[in-house]
Amino acid sequence: MNARVKASSDKLVNPDILFVLLCCVAVAVRLLLLSREDYLEDDTFITLRFARNIAEGAGYAFNSGEPVYGASSPLYTLLLSLLALIVPKEILPFAVLCWSVASVIVAALVI
């Protein structure tokens, strides 16, 4: 048993600590990119547009009246449209940001 304990303590960096560190770096980079006013990925725009159209009753479409599968993450799109129905429009961008940060934290804890 001592050999197993000694072998595991020979590692330079604990894999759990390394994983948490990498998650923190990923969140920090993401928050840095979010802080830039002119930064918005195309996929983000597409997902938000689909979610808005669903919430407004236009269906799963990028343009109203033209249903098409174009969102790369349909479950997230549906969740955002539900959020848009629940949260007032004035605080919706903040709610989406909080939801996204919470999702990253939960994913890091689960994995």
N, C-alpha and C positions, 0 to 999 in steps of 0.2 A: 504494500500500500504506500509506503514511503516513496518508492520509485515513481509511482503514478503522480503523487503530489509534487515531487521534485520536477518531473518532466513537464507538468503543466505550468510550473512557475518559471521555467526556462524561457518562456515566450517573451519576446521583446515588448510587445504591446498586447494587452488583453483584447480579444476580438470584440467583446461587448462594448468596451470603451471606444474602440476604433469605429464601430458602427454608430454609436451615439455622436461621436465627433463628426463623422461624415454627414449625418442627418442635420446637425447644427450648421455645418458649412452650407449644405444645400438650402436650408431655410434662410440663412443669412443672404446668400446670393439671390434667392428669389425675392426676398424683401427689398434688397438693393435695387433689383430690376423694377419692382413695383413702385419704388419711390421716384423713379424717373417719370416725369409727366408725359414724355413723348413715346413711352414704350408700351406697346400693346401688340401681342402676337396675333397673327391672323386667326389661328385656331380659337383663341379666346373670343375674338370678335364674332366668329361664326357661331360658337356655342351660345354666347349671350344673345345673339340675334334670334336663334332658334327658340331659346327659352322665353324671350320676350313675346314672340309670336304665339307660342303655346299659351302663355299666361293671358294674352289679349284675345284668345279664342280663334286665332288665324290658323291653328293646326301646326303640325310638325313641318314647317316650311321656312326657308330662308326669306323668300318673298311671299307676301300674303297671296293665297290662292294658287300657289304653285308647290304642292307637296313634293318633297324630294328628300331622299336620305343623303344628308351632307354633313352632319355633325359627326365628329370622330369619337365622341363619348356620349352616346344616347342616354345612359343612365344619369350622368351628371347634368345633362341638359334638362331632363325631366325633374330632377331634384331642384335645380335652379328655378324652373318654372313654378314649382310648388312654393318655393321660397318667395318668389315674386307675388304670388297670390296672398301670402300671409303677411309679409312685411310692407309697411308703407313705402311708397316710391322715393320719398325724401331720404330714407336711410338705406335703401337697397344696395348701393355700391359698398357701403361699409359692412352690411350684413354678408354680402358675398365674400368680401375679404376675410371677415371673421370665420366664415364657414370654411374657406379654403385653408386658412392657417390651422383651424381645429382639425381638419381632415388630415393634414400632414402630421400633426402631433399624434393623433390616434393611430395613423398608419405606422409611425415610428414605434409607438408603444406596443402595438400588436405584433409587429414583425420582430 
